[in-house]
């Protein structure tokens, strides 16, 4: 039995495509954290297993979704991702292998209308398919991972990921992820300076655009490098703000 788990918040632009692409699974579990659009209503058209809850962070939220799953195999996907027919067939074959506990799946992401093949974005293997009793999500607030005990292999066909649809979504995610990233570093006792924030932002651009060759992806490759730099800069700037506020208490 294969259970698909998805966490959502205000994903009405993406969620229908996502759910259609996994409608063949044995069960679909959606955990929504306070959507103000019609995400929940759309999800209920595809599955009765839609739950509304608070937001504790990515890792804890995906743990909650995992705990509701009944399948012996789990496929974790995000609301802005889809499974095509080739990957569907490969997944159905993969879960027949009892001696394998998990599978990495390559992820092909698009940025403002263009699929990105450079900048560190491809093939971007993510561990998303695993046996229920062998895998668990980390507690990270952002950039959570699946830890699997046992043998892990790679699939060939990619998850399709609409990472950033338009500049508004880019700005929203930069703000959201930089805040979560700063909180994660702060909770680990990290500190920083304004100079560090500037240097890390510049290095993020240089690494993405030149070392990882996002310039080969045209205008979107340049936009990606700039947004990576902004996200890194603001993450450390927000960390500095958290540290300063703690010092002033």
N, C-alpha and C positions, 0 to 999 in steps of 0.2 A: 504494500500500500504506500502510495506517495502523497505526502502532505506538502502543499505550498504555503509558505508563510510570508506575509507582506505587512509592513507597517506604513501608515499613511498620516498625512496632515495636509489638507488643502491641495490635493493632487487631482482635481477634476480634469485638468488638461491632459493628464497622462494615464490615469488609472484604468480607463476603459480598454485601451490598447493592451495594457499589461494583463488584465484579467482575461481578455479574449485569447491571449496567447498561451494561457495555462489552464483553460477551461477543461482540458482533457484529463487533468489530475484527479485523483480520488477524492481529495478534499482541498479547499482553499480557505485559509484562515487570515482574516484581516484585523489588525489592531490599529484603531484610529485614535489620535491624541488631540481631539478638540477641533476638528475641521469646521471652518465657518462657511465653506462652500457646500456643494452637493456631493462631495466625495463619498460620504456614507451611503447616500441614496443610490449612487451608481454601484457601489460594491454589493449592496443587497440585491441587485438585479442578477448577480452572478453567483452569490453564495449566501447561505443563511448564517454562516459563522463569522459575523462581523461584530467586533467588540469595541466599545468606546471607553477610554481610560485617560489617565494623566500622562505627562511626558517626563520620564526619569533619565532620558538619554538613550542613544542608539543601542548600545550594548544591552542594558537592562530591559529595554523595550522588546528587543528581539528575543531575549530570554523568556519574557512573558509569552510571546507568540509561540515559541518553541514548546513551552510547557502545555499549551492547549492542543498541540498536534497529536494525532493518534497513529499516524503512519509510522512504519518502521524505517522509511526513507523520508528525508526532508529536503525540499528545494526552497532556498531562501532567495527571493528576488526583491528588488526595490520597485516602487510604483512607476518609476520612469524607465523601466527595463521591459524587454519582451523576449520571448522564446520563439524562434522560427521553427519551421517544420523539420529542418535538418537536425537542429539541436534537440527537438522533441524526440525524434527517433533515436538519437544517440543516448539520451537520458533513459528512455524506456529500455534500451539494451543494457545500459550500465548498471541499473538497479537490480539486474538479474544476477550480478556477481556478488555472491555472499562473502567472498574472501577479500573484497575491497571495502574499506570503511568510508572513503570519501573521494570526491573528485573536484579538481580545479577546473574552472571553465574560463576560457578567454573571453574578454569583454571588449566589444568594439563600440566606442563612444563617439557621439556626435557633438559638435560645438557650433551652435548658431547655424545649423543647416549643413555642416560638413563633417563627414566621418574623419576622425583624426588618427593618422597612422604613425605619428612621431610624437616628440615631446614627452616621452615616457608613458604614453597612453595606450600603446599597443605592443604586445597582446594583453597586458594587464590581467593576468590570471588571478581569479578570485575563487576561494573555496566556498561553494554555494550548495553543493549536493553531498549529503552525508547520511550515514545511518544514525537514527535517532539516539541510540544508546551509546554511540561512539563520539558524538560531537557536542560541543557547547560553545556559546558565544562568550567572549570576554566582556568585562564590565565597563569597558571604555565608553565615555560619553560620546565620543566621535571616533571615526576610523576603527570601529570594532572589528574583530576577527573571529573566525570559527576555529577552534582548536579541536582536532580529531586525534583520537588515540587509535592507532592502527595504520593500515596500508592506505596510501593516497596516490591516485593517478591523475592524469590530465585528459580532458575531452578535447576534441578538435574544433567543433563548431562553436561560434561565439554567441554570448548574450548580446543583444542589441540595446544600447544604452543612450537615451536622449538626455545627455548630461546637462546641457544648457541649451534651451530652445531660443532664447532671445536675450538681449542685454539686461532687461529688467530681472530676469531669472539669475543672470550672472551676479548682479549686484546683491540680490537677496541672499544667494548662497554664500557669497563672500562674507557678508555680514554675519550670517548664521553660523557658518563653520569657523570663522575666526573667533567668535565669542566662545564656542564650545572648545576650540583648541586652546585658547587662553586659559579657560577654567581648568582644563585637563593638566596643563603645565603648572598652574598655580597650586592645584591640589597635590602635585608631586613635589612642591617646595621650590620650584624653579623661580629665578629672578631674571631681570633683563635691564637694558638701558635703551634710550632712544637711538643711540648709535648702533646698537645691536639690531634693533628693529629695521633700521635703514639698510644696514649691510646685508642682513638676511633676505630682505625684500629684493635687493639688487641681485644677490646671488641666485635667488629663485628664478628671476628672469633670465639671467645669463645661462644657467643650467638648462632651463626648459628650451630656450630659443636657439642657443648655439650648441651646447654639449649634447642635448637630446634631439636637436635638429627639427624643432617645431616650425622653423622657417620654411621647411619643405611642404607644409600644409597651408601655405598662402596667407591670406589676410586673417583667417581664423587661427592659424598657428601663432601669428603675432598677438592677436587678441588673447589667446590662451596664456601665452607667456606673461603678458601684462597682468591678467587677472590672477595668475599664480603669484606674481610678485605682490600685488595688492593684498591678497589673502594672507600671505606670510607676514607682510609689514603690519597689517592691522592685528593679526594674532599676537604679535609681540608687543605692539602698542597697547593693546587691551590687557595683556599680562602686566605691563608696566603700571597701568592704571590700577589693577587689582592689588599689586604690591604696595603702591603708594597709599591706597586707601587703607590697607591693613596697618601701615606704619603710622597713619594719622589717628588710628582708633585709640 
